[in-house]
Amino acid sequence: MPVIASNVQLEVIRLFDELNQEKGLMPTFKETFRLQERYVNLLFSSIEKHPVYGDRAKTYVRENIIPNLNQHDPDLREVWWSVGRMFYTMEDCDQAEYWLRRALLNGYIGVDKDSNHAEIEQIPKMICKIYARQGRPQFATALGQYLEHHVGYDPTKVPGDLEKAAEWCLEQGFEVHTVGDELVFTKEKNDRGRSALHEATLDTKVKESIIPLLLKDDLLALRNASGDTALLLAVGKSNTAMARHLLKTPSLVHLRDREGRTPLHRCCDHKTLSLLLEALSGSMHRSSLTHADPDSHDASSLIDINSQDAYGKTALFIACAQGNLRTMRKLFDSGAHVNISVNTGVCPILACSSCTGISLTSRERMILHLRARGADPDQQDIDGDTARKELRKFYSSSKAVNKFLSLDPAVEIERLEKKARTERRGVTQLRARRGVCFHWDECLAGRHGAPHRQVDLST
C-alpha cells in the first residue's frame, strides 16, 4: 500500500542522512531529492485513502525541499520540472507556474532546446492548463508566441482537434459538421439513442482533448434511451475524467434518473464522489438551475446529501447496503443523516446489518460509525425487523450481539484506530529494516569512482 510505502521511504531518507553524517559526507541535492521525490509521490498516491496525506505532502515539499533548492542552477532543471509537477498536483497554481516556467525557460530551452523536445512538448501544455484554471487565456497565447519565436513552433497547439472530434462523431453515427471552431450536430442523438457525450462516456479510448468540443449546452442534460444523462452514465461507469468535464456545469448534479436516483446514488468510487460533493456544494449557492428537469423525482427542489430516490433510499443507505465503509464515511463528513428510512422502513444501520459479502470486521466498523452518529440498532422496519435481530445471523448468540451493541462506539472506534496505527507502525519498521539493507560500502565506493552494484532504495 502507498501509505505503508511512504512511511518506509521516510525511514530510508532518515537513515540515508544519518549514514552520511556518520561518514562525514555531503550528498548532492539530486541524490537527496531522488529519495524525497519518491516519498512525496507515495503521499500523493495515498490521498485517495485520506486527504491528510495531501496536506502532509504540501508541508514536506515546502519545509524540506524548497528551502534547499537552488533556483539558478540550470543543471537542476529536472528537479525544477519535478517540483513544478508536485505543486500542480497540489493545485498550487502560482508555485507550479513558477517552477514549470523556470524549468522550461531557464532550463530546457536555455541550455539545449534541440535535445529536450519531450520536455518542451510537455511543460508548456501543463502551464497552459494552469492559465485555463486561472482564467488567463491571454498568458497562454503569449507563451505560445514566445515559443514560436524561440523554439520555432508552439507545442501547446494540438493540431486537428476539431477535425478529430468531427471524425470521431461520424464514426459514432452522428450527422455533424464544423462551423468556425465548433461542432454542429444535425441531430442530437444517433440511431442508438445516445448523444455524443453518452458515446464519449462509454468509449474508453476517446481522446480527452476532443471532449471539450463535445460539451454543447443542448447535449449536457440530454437523456439516452435508458433515461440517463451523460453525467449519470459517467458516474455509474466510474468514468472520473468524463465526470470532471461534465461537472464544469455543476447544476447537472441535480438531474435524476428514471428511478429518482441522483448521481450521488449512482456513485461507487471515491474520486468521482469527491467531484460530485464539490459540485453539489457549489451549485447550492446558485439562484437557479441552468438545466431544469420537470420530470425528475423531486423537481420542486434541488437535491442535497440526504435526497431520496423513488424507493426512499439515500446515498448513505446505498453505501451501507453495499458495505462500503469509505463511501459511508465521506458521506458522513458531508452531513448525511443516519436515520432516514426507505419506503419499507429499513434504515441504514439495518441495511448494513443484513448486508452480505463483507467481513464481520468491516460490518462492525460500519455499525460503530453509524451508532456514533446516533443510529438506533432497535429501529424497526414495517416487518418489525431491527439491526439487532439481523446481527444474530453473524454471531454465536444474542448475548454476543448485545455485548457488541453495548460498546461505547466512540471509545471502540478510537481503540480500533489506535490498534491499526500500531500495526502499520510495526509493518513500517519491519519493512524499513528489510528495505534498507543498503550496501553502504559499495555505494560509497561508487561515489569515488569505483564500480558498484545498483541499489534500489524504493523497496
C-alpha positions in Angstrom: 0.0 0.0 0.0 1.3 3.5 -0.8 0.6 4.6 2.8 2.9 2.0 4.2 5.5 2.5 1.5 5.6 6.3 2.2 6.4 5.6 5.8 9.1 3.2 4.8 10.5 5.7 2.3 10.7 8.4 5.1 12.7 6.0 7.2 15.0 5.4 4.2 15.6 9.2 4.0 16.3 9.4 7.7 18.8 6.5 7.6 20.4 7.9 4.5 21.0 11.3 6.2 22.3 9.5 9.4 24.8 7.5 7.4 26.2 10.5 5.5 26.6 12.4 8.8 28.5 9.5 10.3 30.8 9.2 7.3 31.2 13.0 7.1 29.9 13.0 3.5 27.7 15.6 1.9 25.3 14.1 -0.7 24.4 16.2 -3.7 20.9 17.8 -3.8 20.0 15.4 -6.7 20.9 12.4 -4.6 18.7 13.5 -1.7 15.9 14.7 -3.9 15.6 11.4 -5.6 14.6 9.9 -2.3 12.4 12.9 -1.3 10.6 12.8 -4.7 9.6 9.2 -4.2 8.3 9.9 -0.7 6.1 12.8 -2.0 4.8 10.8 -4.9 3.8 8.0 -2.5 2.0 10.5 -0.4 0.1 11.7 -3.5 -0.8 8.1 -4.2 -2.3 7.9 -0.6 -4.6 10.9 -1.0 -7.5 8.6 -2.0 -7.1 6.8 1.3 -7.3 10.1 3.2 -6.9 13.8 2.3 -4.4 14.3 5.2 -1.7 12.8 3.0 -2.1 15.6 0.6 -1.5 18.1 3.4 1.5 16.1 4.6 3.0 16.3 1.1 2.5 20.1 0.9 4.2 20.5 4.3 7.1 18.3 3.3 7.7 20.0 0.0 7.6 23.5 1.5 9.8 22.7 4.5 12.2 20.1 3.3 12.7 20.6 -0.5 12.1 24.3 -1.4 14.4 25.9 1.2 17.4 23.9 -0.1 16.6 24.1 -3.9 18.9 26.3 -5.9 16.8 28.4 -8.2 19.6 29.5 -10.6 21.5 26.3 -11.5 20.2 25.0 -14.9 21.6 21.6 -14.1 18.7 21.2 -11.7 16.2 21.6 -14.5 14.9 18.1 -14.0 14.3 18.9 -10.3 12.5 22.1 -11.2 10.3 20.2 -13.6 9.5 17.6 -10.9 8.8 20.2 -8.2 6.5 22.0 -10.7 4.6 18.8 -11.2 4.3 18.4 -7.4 2.8 21.8 -7.0 0.5 21.2 -9.9 -0.8 18.0 -8.2 -1.2 20.0 -5.0 -3.2 22.6 -7.1 -0.9 25.4 -6.0 -1.1 27.2 -9.3 1.3 30.1 -8.5 4.1 27.8 -7.3 3.5 25.3 -10.1 3.7 28.0 -12.8 6.9 29.4 -11.2 8.8 26.2 -11.2 7.5 25.0 -14.5 8.4 28.2 -16.3 11.9 28.1 -14.7 12.4 24.5 -15.8 11.2 25.4 -19.4 12.7 28.8 -20.0 15.9 28.7 -17.8 16.4 25.0 -18.1 15.4 23.0 -21.1 15.2 25.9 -23.6 18.0 27.9 -22.1 20.5 25.0 -22.0 19.8 22.9 -25.1 16.5 23.3 -26.8 17.4 20.9 -29.6 17.9 17.9 -27.2 14.9 18.4 -24.9 11.9 18.0 -27.3 9.9 15.8 -24.9 10.1 18.3 -22.0 9.5 21.3 -24.3 6.4 19.5 -25.5 5.0 18.6 -22.1 5.8 21.6 -19.8 4.0 24.3 -21.9 0.8 22.3 -22.0 0.8 22.0 -18.2 1.4 25.7 -17.9 -1.5 26.4 -20.2 -3.7 24.2 -18.1 -2.8 26.4 -15.1 -3.7 29.6 -17.1 -7.0 28.0 -18.1 -7.8 27.3 -14.4 -6.9 30.9 -13.5 -9.0 32.4 -16.3 -5.9 33.9 -18.0 -6.0 32.7 -21.6 -4.0 35.7 -22.8 -1.0 34.3 -20.9 -1.3 31.0 -22.8 -1.4 32.9 -26.1 1.7 34.9 -25.1 3.6 31.8 -24.1 2.7 30.2 -27.4 4.1 33.2 -29.3 7.2 33.2 -27.2 7.8 29.5 -28.0 7.2 30.0 -31.7 9.8 32.7 -31.7 12.5 31.0 -29.6 11.8 27.3 -30.4 10.3 27.5 -33.9 6.9 26.1 -33.1 4.1 26.3 -30.5 3.8 22.9 -28.7 0.6 24.0 -26.9 -1.3 23.8 -30.1 -2.9 20.4 -30.7 -3.3 20.3 -34.5 -6.6 19.0 -35.8 -8.6 18.5 -32.6 -11.7 19.8 -34.2 -11.2 17.6 -37.2 -10.5 14.6 -35.0 -13.7 15.3 -33.0 -15.8 15.5 -36.2 -14.3 12.3 -37.5 -15.0 10.5 -34.2 -18.6 11.8 -34.2 -19.1 10.4 -37.7 -17.7 7.1 -36.6 -20.3 7.0 -33.7 -23.1 7.6 -36.2 -23.8 11.3 -35.8 -24.6 13.8 -38.5 -22.1 16.6 -37.8 -20.2 19.4 -39.5 -18.0 22.2 -38.3 -18.7 26.0 -38.2 -15.7 28.0 -37.2 -14.1 26.2 -34.3 -17.3 24.4 -33.2 -19.1 21.2 -33.9 -22.7 21.5 -35.2 -24.9 18.4 -34.9 -27.8 18.0 -37.4 -29.3 15.5 -34.9 -28.6 15.4 -31.2 -28.8 11.6 -31.0 -27.5 8.8 -33.1 -29.5 5.7 -34.0 -28.7 4.2 -30.6 -30.5 7.0 -28.9 -27.3 8.4 -27.4 -25.7 11.9 -27.6 -22.1 12.4 -28.3 -21.5 12.8 -24.6 -23.0 9.4 -23.9 -20.8 7.8 -26.5 -17.7 9.5 -25.2 -18.5 8.3 -21.7 -18.7 4.7 -23.0 -15.7 4.9 -25.3 -12.6 4.3 -23.1 -10.3 5.1 -26.0 -11.7 8.5 -26.9 -9.0 11.2 -26.9 -9.6 13.5 -23.9 -8.5 16.5 -26.0 -11.8 16.3 -28.0 -14.2 16.1 -25.1 -14.3 19.9 -24.5 -15.6 20.2 -28.1 -18.5 17.9 -27.3 -19.7 19.9 -24.3 -22.5 21.6 -26.1 -25.2 23.2 -23.9 -28.0 21.4 -25.7 -26.3 18.0 -25.1 -25.5 18.3 -21.4 -28.9 17.4 -20.0 -29.9 15.1 -22.8 -31.0 11.6 -21.9 -30.3 8.3 -23.6 -32.8 5.5 -24.2 -32.5 4.4 -20.5 -33.2 7.9 -19.2 -29.7 8.7 -18.1 -27.9 12.0 -18.7 -24.2 11.8 -19.6 -23.2 12.6 -16.1 -25.4 9.8 -14.6 -23.8 7.4 -17.1 -20.3 8.6 -16.3 -20.8 8.3 -12.6 -22.3 4.8 -12.9 -19.3 3.7 -15.1 -16.8 5.4 -12.7 -15.5 7.5 -15.7 -13.9 10.2 -13.5 -12.3 12.0 -16.4 -15.6 12.5 -18.2 -17.4 13.4 -14.9 -14.8 16.1 -14.3 -15.5 17.7 -17.7 -19.3 17.5 -17.2 -19.3 18.9 -13.7 -17.9 22.2 -15.1 -21.7 22.7 -15.2 -22.4 21.9 -11.5 -26.2 22.1 -11.9 -26.1 18.7 -13.7 -25.6 17.0 -10.4 -29.3 17.8 -9.6 -30.7 15.7 -12.5 -32.0 12.3 -11.6 -32.6 9.0 -13.5 -36.0 7.3 -14.0 -35.9 5.8 -10.5 -35.3 9.1 -8.9 -31.6 8.3 -8.2 -29.2 11.3 -8.2 -25.6 11.0 -9.3 -24.8 10.5 -5.6 -26.9 7.4 -5.5 -25.2 6.0 -8.6 -21.6 6.8 -7.5 -19.4 3.8 -6.5 -15.9 5.3 -6.3 -14.2 7.9 -4.1 -12.7 10.2 -6.7 -16.0 10.7 -8.5 -17.8 11.1 -5.2 -15.4 13.9 -4.3 -16.2 15.7 -7.6 -19.9 15.3 -7.0 -19.8 16.7 -3.5 -17.7 19.6 -4.6 -20.2 20.3 -7.5 -23.1 19.9 -5.1 -21.6 22.4 -2.7 -21.0 24.9 -5.5 -24.4 24.6 -7.2 -26.3 25.1 -4.0 -25.2 28.7 -3.9 -26.6 29.4 -7.3 -30.0 31.1 -7.6 -31.3 28.8 -10.3 -30.5 25.8 -12.4 -29.2 26.1 -15.9 -31.0 22.9 -16.9 -34.3 22.4 -15.1 -35.9 18.9 -15.3 -39.6 18.9 -14.7 -39.8 15.1 -14.9 -37.3 14.4 -12.1 -38.4 12.6 -8.9 -38.5 15.9 -6.9 -38.4 18.7 -9.3 -39.6 21.2 -6.7 -36.3 21.5 -5.0 -32.6 21.0 -5.5 -31.0 17.8 -4.3 -28.9 17.6 -1.2 -26.8 14.9 0.5 -29.9 13.4 2.0 -32.1 13.3 -1.1 -34.1 10.1 -1.6 -34.9 8.2 -4.7 -38.3 6.8 -5.7 -37.8 4.0 -3.1 -36.8 6.3 -0.3 -33.1 5.4 -0.5 -30.4 7.9 0.3 -26.9 7.7 -1.0 -25.8 6.8 2.6 -28.4 4.0 2.7 -26.9 2.5 -0.6 -23.4 2.7 0.8 -24.4 0.9 3.9 -26.4 -1.7 2.0 -23.3 -2.4 -0.2 -20.9 -2.4 2.8 -18.9 0.5 1.5 -17.2 1.9 4.6 -15.1 4.6 2.9 -18.0 6.0 0.9 -20.1 6.0 4.1 -17.5 8.0 6.0 -17.2 10.5 3.2 -21.0 11.0 3.1 -20.9 11.4 6.9 -18.4 14.2 6.5 -20.8 15.9 4.1 -23.7 15.8 6.6 -25.5 12.6 5.7 -28.3 11.7 8.2 -28.1 8.1 9.6 -31.8 7.5 10.5 -33.6 8.2 7.2 -35.5 5.1 6.3 -36.6 3.8 2.9 -40.3 3.2 2.0 -40.3 -0.2 3.7 -38.9 1.3 6.9 -35.4 -0.1 6.6 -32.8 2.3 7.9 -29.1 2.5 7.1 -27.9 0.5 10.2 -30.4 -2.3 9.4 -29.3 -2.3 5.7 -25.7 -2.6 6.9 -26.5 -5.4 9.4 -28.2 -7.5 6.7 -25.5 -6.8 4.0 -23.8 -9.9 2.7 -20.4 -10.0 1.0 -18.4 -8.0 3.6 -16.4 -9.3 6.5 -17.6 -9.2 10.1 -14.8 -6.7 10.9 -15.9 -4.3 8.2 -19.6 -4.7 9.3 -18.7 -3.9 12.9 -16.7 -0.8 12.0 -19.6 0.5 9.9 -22.1 -0.1 12.7 -19.8 1.6 15.2 -19.6 4.7 13.0 -23.4 4.7 12.4 -24.1 4.3 16.2 -21.5 7.1 16.9 -23.7 9.4 14.8 -27.0 8.4 16.5 -28.2 5.3 14.6 -30.6 3.1 16.6 -30.0 -0.6 16.3 -33.5 -1.2 17.5 -35.2 0.9 14.9 -37.9 -1.3 13.2 -38.9 -1.6 9.6 -42.5 -2.3 8.6 -42.0 -6.1 9.3 -40.6 -5.4 12.8 -37.0 -6.3 11.8 -34.1 -4.5 13.5 -30.4 -4.4 13.2 -30.1 -6.2 16.5 -32.2 -9.1 15.1 -30.3 -9.2 11.8 -26.9 -9.3 13.5 -27.8 -12.6 15.2 -27.0 -14.3 11.9 -23.4 -13.4 12.2 -22.8 -14.1 15.9 -22.9 -17.2 18.1 -25.6 -15.9 20.3 -27.9 -13.0 21.1 -25.7 -12.3 24.1 -22.7 -11.7 21.8 -24.8 -9.3 19.7 -25.9 -7.4 22.8 -22.4 -7.2 24.1 -21.2 -5.7 20.8 -24.0 -3.2 20.7 -23.4 -2.2 24.3 -19.9 -0.9 23.5 -19.3 2.8 23.5 -18.9 3.4 19.8 -16.6 6.4 20.1 -14.3 4.6 22.5 -14.3 1.4 20.4 -13.6 3.4 17.2 -10.6 5.1 18.9 -9.3 1.7 20.1 -9.5 0.1 16.7 -7.8 3.1 15.0 -5.1 3.1 17.6 -4.6 -0.6 17.0 -4.4 -0.1 13.3 -1.9 2.7 13.7 0.3 0.4 15.9 0.1 -2.4 13.4 1.0 -0.1 10.5 3.9 1.3 12.5 5.2 -2.2 13.2 4.9 -3.2 9.5 6.7 0.1 8.5 9.6 -0.5 10.9 9.9 -4.1 9.7 9.9 -3.1 6.1 12.4 -0.3 6.8 14.8 -2.8 8.4 14.5 -5.1 5.5 14.3 -2.5 2.8 17.3 -0.5 4.0 19.7 -3.4 3.8 21.8 -0.9 2.0 25.2 -2.0 0.5 26.7 1.1 2.0 30.4 0.2 1.4 29.7 -0.5 -2.3 27.6 2.7 -2.6 30.3 4.9 -1.0 32.9 3.3 -3.2 30.9 4.1 -6.2 30.7 7.7 -5.2 34.5 7.8 -5.5 34.6 6.2 -8.9 34.7 2.5 -8.1 32.2 0.3 -9.8 29.3 -0.7 -7.6 26.1 -2.6 -7.8 22.9 -0.6 -8.4 21.0 -0.2 -5.1 17.2 0.1 -5.1 16.0 2.3 -2.2 12.4 2.2 -3.3 11.5 -1.2 -1.8 
